[in-house]
């Protein structure tokens, strides 16, 4: 869905008279670069969250496999 909205935004911004396209090009390029950077940051944050969650799962499994190393009862 976000790809469709991005394409729609680019189409709206870049549409219009041919004479204005030269002035709009840097703006559109900036929007595209900003979108790419935002996507990379979100992917990176998502990967970090997944890695942390996997560490927690691994620790919990280790505690279940070796109860003497787990929490005191």
Jmol script that loads the backbone (N, CA, C; Angstrom):
load data "model"
ATOM      1  N   UNK A   1       0.819  -1.190   0.000  1.00  0.00           N
ATOM      2  CA  UNK A   1       0.000   0.000   0.000  1.00  0.00           C
ATOM      3  C   UNK A   1       0.863   1.254   0.000  1.00  0.00           C
ATOM      4  N   UNK A   2       1.954   1.254   0.797  1.00  0.00           N
ATOM      5  CA  UNK A   2       2.811   2.442   0.861  1.00  0.00           C
ATOM      6  C   UNK A   2       3.483   2.711  -0.476  1.00  0.00           C
ATOM      7  N   UNK A   3       3.738   1.667  -1.266  1.00  0.00           N
ATOM      8  CA  UNK A   3       4.342   1.858  -2.586  1.00  0.00           C
ATOM      9  C   UNK A   3       3.371   2.574  -3.510  1.00  0.00           C
ATOM     10  N   UNK A   4       2.100   2.216  -3.421  1.00  0.00           N
ATOM     11  CA  UNK A   4       1.083   2.838  -4.259  1.00  0.00           C
ATOM     12  C   UNK A   4       0.941   4.316  -3.899  1.00  0.00           C
ATOM     13  N   UNK A   5       0.915   4.610  -2.599  1.00  0.00           N
ATOM     14  CA  UNK A   5       0.796   6.002  -2.174  1.00  0.00           C
ATOM     15  C   UNK A   5       2.008   6.820  -2.609  1.00  0.00           C
ATOM     16  N   UNK A   6       3.185   6.232  -2.511  1.00  0.00           N
ATOM     17  CA  UNK A   6       4.397   6.923  -2.947  1.00  0.00           C
ATOM     18  C   UNK A   6       4.369   7.214  -4.435  1.00  0.00           C
ATOM     19  N   UNK A   7       3.938   6.236  -5.228  1.00  0.00           N
ATOM     20  CA  UNK A   7       3.847   6.430  -6.676  1.00  0.00           C
ATOM     21  C   UNK A   7       2.804   7.487  -7.010  1.00  0.00           C
ATOM     22  N   UNK A   8       1.701   7.479  -6.270  1.00  0.00           N
ATOM     23  CA  UNK A   8       0.658   8.476  -6.483  1.00  0.00           C
ATOM     24  C   UNK A   8       1.187   9.873  -6.168  1.00  0.00           C
ATOM     25  N   UNK A   9       1.915   9.996  -5.072  1.00  0.00           N
ATOM     26  CA  UNK A   9       2.481  11.289  -4.692  1.00  0.00           C
ATOM     27  C   UNK A   9       3.462  11.783  -5.748  1.00  0.00           C
ATOM     28  N   UNK A  10       4.303  10.899  -6.225  1.00  0.00           N
ATOM     29  CA  UNK A  10       5.273  11.285  -7.255  1.00  0.00           C
ATOM     30  C   UNK A  10       4.547  11.703  -8.523  1.00  0.00           C
ATOM     31  N   UNK A  11       3.511  10.986  -8.886  1.00  0.00           N
ATOM     32  CA  UNK A  11       2.743  11.339 -10.077  1.00  0.00           C
ATOM     33  C   UNK A  11       2.089  12.696  -9.946  1.00  0.00           C
ATOM     34  N   UNK A  12       1.529  12.983  -8.777  1.00  0.00           N
ATOM     35  CA  UNK A  12       0.875  14.275  -8.567  1.00  0.00           C
ATOM     36  C   UNK A  12       1.892  15.402  -8.597  1.00  0.00           C
ATOM     37  N   UNK A  13       3.024  15.204  -7.923  1.00  0.00           N
ATOM     38  CA  UNK A  13       4.039  16.255  -7.851  1.00  0.00           C
ATOM     39  C   UNK A  13       4.678  16.490  -9.214  1.00  0.00           C
ATOM     40  N   UNK A  14       4.953  15.415  -9.937  1.00  0.00           N
ATOM     41  CA  UNK A  14       5.652  15.568 -11.208  1.00  0.00           C
ATOM     42  C   UNK A  14       4.716  15.890 -12.363  1.00  0.00           C
ATOM     43  N   UNK A  15       3.419  15.740 -12.164  1.00  0.00           N
ATOM     44  CA  UNK A  15       2.454  16.043 -13.225  1.00  0.00           C
ATOM     45  C   UNK A  15       2.352  17.533 -13.462  1.00  0.00           C
ATOM     46  N   UNK A  16       1.692  17.885 -14.534  1.00  0.00           N
ATOM     47  CA  UNK A  16       1.498  19.305 -14.816  1.00  0.00           C
ATOM     48  C   UNK A  16       2.193  19.715 -16.088  1.00  0.00           C
ATOM     49  N   UNK A  17       2.412  20.994 -16.198  1.00  0.00           N
ATOM     50  CA  UNK A  17       3.021  21.551 -17.413  1.00  0.00           C
ATOM     51  C   UNK A  17       4.466  21.105 -17.540  1.00  0.00           C
ATOM     52  N   UNK A  18       4.885  20.889 -18.762  1.00  0.00           N
ATOM     53  CA  UNK A  18       6.255  20.425 -19.019  1.00  0.00           C
ATOM     54  C   UNK A  18       7.282  21.469 -18.598  1.00  0.00           C
ATOM     55  N   UNK A  19       6.927  22.735 -18.639  1.00  0.00           N
ATOM     56  CA  UNK A  19       7.851  23.798 -18.270  1.00  0.00           C
ATOM     57  C   UNK A  19       8.202  23.780 -16.795  1.00  0.00           C
ATOM     58  N   UNK A  20       7.329  23.258 -15.961  1.00  0.00           N
ATOM     59  CA  UNK A  20       7.581  23.229 -14.522  1.00  0.00           C
ATOM     60  C   UNK A  20       8.364  21.994 -14.088  1.00  0.00           C
ATOM     61  N   UNK A  21       8.541  21.030 -14.973  1.00  0.00           N
ATOM     62  CA  UNK A  21       9.183  19.773 -14.584  1.00  0.00           C
ATOM     63  C   UNK A  21      10.635  19.978 -14.163  1.00  0.00           C
ATOM     64  N   UNK A  22      11.316  20.950 -14.759  1.00  0.00           N
ATOM     65  CA  UNK A  22      12.710  21.204 -14.392  1.00  0.00           C
ATOM     66  C   UNK A  22      12.819  21.698 -12.954  1.00  0.00           C
ATOM     67  N   UNK A  23      11.863  22.484 -12.519  1.00  0.00           N
ATOM     68  CA  UNK A  23      11.889  22.997 -11.151  1.00  0.00           C
ATOM     69  C   UNK A  23      11.444  21.938 -10.147  1.00  0.00           C
ATOM     70  N   UNK A  24      10.599  21.024 -10.577  1.00  0.00           N
ATOM     71  CA  UNK A  24      10.066  20.003  -9.667  1.00  0.00           C
ATOM     72  C   UNK A  24      11.000  18.814  -9.490  1.00  0.00           C
ATOM     73  N   UNK A  25      11.872  18.622 -10.434  1.00  0.00           N
ATOM     74  CA  UNK A  25      12.746  17.447 -10.376  1.00  0.00           C
ATOM     75  C   UNK A  25      13.555  17.359  -9.073  1.00  0.00           C
ATOM     76  N   UNK A  26      14.218  18.417  -8.626  1.00  0.00           N
ATOM     77  CA  UNK A  26      14.960  18.318  -7.358  1.00  0.00           C
ATOM     78  C   UNK A  26      14.049  18.014  -6.172  1.00  0.00           C
ATOM     79  N   UNK A  27      12.850  18.583  -6.176  1.00  0.00           N
ATOM     80  CA  UNK A  27      11.902  18.312  -5.099  1.00  0.00           C
ATOM     81  C   UNK A  27      11.500  16.843  -5.087  1.00  0.00           C
ATOM     82  N   UNK A  28      11.183  16.313  -6.258  1.00  0.00           N
ATOM     83  CA  UNK A  28      10.778  14.906  -6.346  1.00  0.00           C
ATOM     84  C   UNK A  28      11.939  14.003  -5.970  1.00  0.00           C
ATOM     85  N   UNK A  29      13.127  14.328  -6.442  1.00  0.00           N
ATOM     86  CA  UNK A  29      14.304  13.523  -6.100  1.00  0.00           C
ATOM     87  C   UNK A  29      14.533  13.530  -4.596  1.00  0.00           C
ATOM     88  N   UNK A  30      14.363  14.694  -3.965  1.00  0.00           N
ATOM     89  CA  UNK A  30      14.498  14.783  -2.509  1.00  0.00           C
ATOM     90  C   UNK A  30      13.455  13.940  -1.788  1.00  0.00           C
ATOM     91  N   UNK A  31      12.225  13.938  -2.288  1.00  0.00           N
ATOM     92  CA  UNK A  31      11.174  13.114  -1.688  1.00  0.00           C
ATOM     93  C   UNK A  31      11.501  11.624  -1.807  1.00  0.00           C
ATOM     94  N   UNK A  32      11.993  11.239  -2.975  1.00  0.00           N
ATOM     95  CA  UNK A  32      12.347   9.834  -3.188  1.00  0.00           C
ATOM     96  C   UNK A  32      13.492   9.428  -2.269  1.00  0.00           C
ATOM     97  N   UNK A  33      14.530  10.263  -2.181  1.00  0.00           N
ATOM     98  CA  UNK A  33      15.654   9.949  -1.305  1.00  0.00           C
ATOM     99  C   UNK A  33      15.215   9.868   0.151  1.00  0.00           C
ATOM    100  N   UNK A  34      14.333  10.789   0.558  1.00  0.00           N
ATOM    101  CA  UNK A  34      13.822  10.751   1.927  1.00  0.00           C
ATOM    102  C   UNK A  34      13.045   9.473   2.204  1.00  0.00           C
ATOM    103  N   UNK A  35      12.258   9.041   1.244  1.00  0.00           N
ATOM    104  CA  UNK A  35      11.514   7.799   1.401  1.00  0.00           C
ATOM    105  C   UNK A  35      12.429   6.591   1.509  1.00  0.00           C
ATOM    106  N   UNK A  36      13.468   6.572   0.701  1.00  0.00           N
ATOM    107  CA  UNK A  36      14.428   5.458   0.747  1.00  0.00           C
ATOM    108  C   UNK A  36      15.143   5.431   2.093  1.00  0.00           C
ATOM    109  N   UNK A  37      15.551   6.605   2.578  1.00  0.00           N
ATOM    110  CA  UNK A  37      16.244   6.661   3.874  1.00  0.00           C
ATOM    111  C   UNK A  37      15.323   6.224   5.010  1.00  0.00           C
ATOM    112  N   UNK A  38      14.072   6.654   4.960  1.00  0.00           N
ATOM    113  CA  UNK A  38      13.113   6.263   5.997  1.00  0.00           C
ATOM    114  C   UNK A  38      12.894   4.754   5.985  1.00  0.00           C
ATOM    115  N   UNK A  39      12.792   4.184   4.797  1.00  0.00           N
ATOM    116  CA  UNK A  39      12.603   2.741   4.678  1.00  0.00           C
ATOM    117  C   UNK A  39      13.801   1.986   5.258  1.00  0.00           C
ATOM    118  N   UNK A  40      14.999   2.447   4.960  1.00  0.00           N
ATOM    119  CA  UNK A  40      16.204   1.789   5.490  1.00  0.00           C
ATOM    120  C   UNK A  40      16.249   1.854   7.011  1.00  0.00           C
ATOM    121  N   UNK A  41      15.883   3.014   7.577  1.00  0.00           N
ATOM    122  CA  UNK A  41      15.896   3.152   9.033  1.00  0.00           C
ATOM    123  C   UNK A  41      14.866   2.238   9.676  1.00  0.00           C
ATOM    124  N   UNK A  42      13.688   2.141   9.073  1.00  0.00           N
ATOM    125  CA  UNK A  42      12.651   1.268   9.613  1.00  0.00           C
ATOM    126  C   UNK A  42      13.061  -0.201   9.528  1.00  0.00           C
ATOM    127  N   UNK A  43      13.668  -0.580   8.415  1.00  0.00           N
ATOM    128  CA  UNK A  43      14.141  -1.958   8.277  1.00  0.00           C
ATOM    129  C   UNK A  43      15.211  -2.271   9.308  1.00  0.00           C
ATOM    130  N   UNK A  44      16.115  -1.319   9.533  1.00  0.00           N
ATOM    131  CA  UNK A  44      17.177  -1.506  10.516  1.00  0.00           C
ATOM    132  C   UNK A  44      16.598  -1.647  11.918  1.00  0.00           C
ATOM    133  N   UNK A  45      15.644  -0.783  12.249  1.00  0.00           N
ATOM    134  CA  UNK A  45      15.009  -0.854  13.568  1.00  0.00           C
ATOM    135  C   UNK A  45      14.264  -2.172  13.729  1.00  0.00           C
ATOM    136  N   UNK A  46      13.592  -2.600  12.687  1.00  0.00           N
ATOM    137  CA  UNK A  46      12.877  -3.875  12.736  1.00  0.00           C
ATOM    138  C   UNK A  46      13.830  -5.042  12.950  1.00  0.00           C
ATOM    139  N   UNK A  47      14.974  -5.006  12.275  1.00  0.00           N
ATOM    140  CA  UNK A  47      15.958  -6.072  12.436  1.00  0.00           C
ATOM    141  C   UNK A  47      16.494  -6.098  13.862  1.00  0.00           C
ATOM    142  N   UNK A  48      16.682  -4.922  14.460  1.00  0.00           N
ATOM    143  CA  UNK A  48      17.161  -4.840  15.836  1.00  0.00           C
ATOM    144  C   UNK A  48      16.146  -5.445  16.792  1.00  0.00           C
ATOM    145  N   UNK A  49      14.879  -5.109  16.598  1.00  0.00           N
ATOM    146  CA  UNK A  49      13.821  -5.645  17.457  1.00  0.00           C
ATOM    147  C   UNK A  49      13.744  -7.158  17.331  1.00  0.00           C
ATOM    148  N   UNK A  50      13.835  -7.662  16.125  1.00  0.00           N
ATOM    149  CA  UNK A  50      13.785  -9.115  15.908  1.00  0.00           C
ATOM    150  C   UNK A  50      14.980  -9.794  16.564  1.00  0.00           C
ATOM    151  N   UNK A  51      16.166  -9.199  16.462  1.00  0.00           N
ATOM    152  CA  UNK A  51      17.360  -9.789  17.074  1.00  0.00           C
ATOM    153  C   UNK A  51      17.221  -9.832  18.595  1.00  0.00           C
ATOM    154  N   UNK A  52      16.710  -8.757  19.186  1.00  0.00           N
ATOM    155  CA  UNK A  52      16.515  -8.734  20.642  1.00  0.00           C
ATOM    156  C   UNK A  52      15.486  -9.771  21.075  1.00  0.00           C
ATOM    157  N   UNK A  53      14.408  -9.883  20.313  1.00  0.00           N
ATOM    158  CA  UNK A  53      13.384 -10.875  20.644  1.00  0.00           C
ATOM    159  C   UNK A  53      13.955 -12.287  20.552  1.00  0.00           C
ATOM    160  N   UNK A  54      14.798 -12.533  19.562  1.00  0.00           N
ATOM    161  CA  UNK A  54      15.405 -13.856  19.417  1.00  0.00           C
ATOM    162  C   UNK A  54      16.333 -14.155  20.587  1.00  0.00           C
ATOM    163  N   UNK A  55      17.070 -13.145  21.063  1.00  0.00           N
ATOM    164  CA  UNK A  55      17.930 -13.341  22.237  1.00  0.00           C
ATOM    165  C   UNK A  55      17.101 -13.734  23.455  1.00  0.00           C
ATOM    166  N   UNK A  56      15.969 -13.052  23.648  1.00  0.00           N
ATOM    167  CA  UNK A  56      15.100 -13.376  24.782  1.00  0.00           C
ATOM    168  C   UNK A  56      14.560 -14.805  24.681  1.00  0.00           C
ATOM    169  N   UNK A  57      14.182 -15.203  23.491  1.00  0.00           N
ATOM    170  CA  UNK A  57      13.682 -16.569  23.288  1.00  0.00           C
ATOM    171  C   UNK A  57      14.774 -17.575  23.581  1.00  0.00           C
ATOM    172  N   UNK A  58      15.968 -17.311  23.100  1.00  0.00           N
ATOM    173  CA  UNK A  58      17.092 -18.225  23.342  1.00  0.00           C
ATOM    174  C   UNK A  58      17.406 -18.344  24.837  1.00  0.00           C
ATOM    175  N   UNK A  59      17.378 -17.211  25.543  1.00  0.00           N
ATOM    176  CA  UNK A  59      17.629 -17.237  26.988  1.00  0.00           C
ATOM    177  C   UNK A  59      16.548 -18.022  27.719  1.00  0.00           C
ATOM    178  N   UNK A  60      15.303 -17.820  27.346  1.00  0.00           N
ATOM    179  CA  UNK A  60      14.203 -18.536  27.995  1.00  0.00           C
ATOM    180  C   UNK A  60      14.309 -20.030  27.745  1.00  0.00           C
ATOM    181  N   UNK A  61      14.654 -20.414  26.523  1.00  0.00           N
ATOM    182  CA  UNK A  61      14.810 -21.842  26.210  1.00  0.00           C
ATOM    183  C   UNK A  61      15.963 -22.449  27.015  1.00  0.00           C
ATOM    184  N   UNK A  62      17.054 -21.687  27.146  1.00  0.00           N
ATOM    185  CA  UNK A  62      18.198 -22.186  27.905  1.00  0.00           C
ATOM    186  C   UNK A  62      17.812 -22.397  29.366  1.00  0.00           C
ATOM    187  N   UNK A  63      17.029 -21.481  29.924  1.00  0.00           N
ATOM    188  CA  UNK A  63      16.580 -21.625  31.310  1.00  0.00           C
ATOM    189  C   UNK A  63      15.651 -22.818  31.474  1.00  0.00           C
ATOM    190  N   UNK A  64      14.810 -23.068  30.489  1.00  0.00           N
ATOM    191  CA  UNK A  64      13.914 -24.222  30.564  1.00  0.00           C
ATOM    192  C   UNK A  64      14.676 -25.530  30.415  1.00  0.00           C
ATOM    193  N   UNK A  65      15.696 -25.534  29.572  1.00  0.00           N
ATOM    194  CA  UNK A  65      16.486 -26.740  29.363  1.00  0.00           C
ATOM    195  C   UNK A  65      17.376 -27.043  30.559  1.00  0.00           C
ATOM    196  N   UNK A  66      17.793 -26.007  31.282  1.00  0.00           N
ATOM    197  CA  UNK A  66      18.667 -26.159  32.445  1.00  0.00           C
ATOM    198  C   UNK A  66      18.061 -25.391  33.611  1.00  0.00           C
ATOM    199  N   UNK A  67      17.091 -25.944  34.298  1.00  0.00           N
ATOM    200  CA  UNK A  67      16.389 -25.217  35.361  1.00  0.00           C
ATOM    201  C   UNK A  67      17.314 -24.753  36.495  1.00  0.00           C
ATOM    202  N   UNK A  68      18.411 -25.439  36.726  1.00  0.00           N
ATOM    203  CA  UNK A  68      19.309 -25.029  37.794  1.00  0.00           C
ATOM    204  C   UNK A  68      19.993 -23.696  37.489  1.00  0.00           C
ATOM    205  N   UNK A  69      20.016 -23.303  36.227  1.00  0.00           N
ATOM    206  CA  UNK A  69      20.601 -22.028  35.849  1.00  0.00           C
ATOM    207  C   UNK A  69      19.547 -20.919  35.774  1.00  0.00           C
ATOM    208  N   UNK A  70      18.302 -21.277  35.883  1.00  0.00           N
ATOM    209  CA  UNK A  70      17.221 -20.317  35.734  1.00  0.00           C
ATOM    210  C   UNK A  70      16.953 -19.522  36.994  1.00  0.00           C
ATOM    211  N   UNK A  71      15.778 -18.983  37.084  1.00  0.00           N
ATOM    212  CA  UNK A  71      15.385 -18.187  38.229  1.00  0.00           C
ATOM    213  C   UNK A  71      15.236 -19.064  39.470  1.00  0.00           C
ATOM    214  N   UNK A  72      15.579 -18.541  40.655  1.00  0.00           N
ATOM    215  CA  UNK A  72      15.408 -19.317  41.884  1.00  0.00           C
ATOM    216  C   UNK A  72      13.931 -19.496  42.186  1.00  0.00           C
ATOM    217  N   UNK A  73      13.608 -20.674  42.753  1.00  0.00           N
ATOM    218  CA  UNK A  73      12.196 -20.960  43.053  1.00  0.00           C
ATOM    219  C   UNK A  73      11.931 -20.959  44.516  1.00  0.00           C
TER     220      UNK A  73
END
end "model"
wireframe off; spacefill off
backbone 0.3
color backbone group
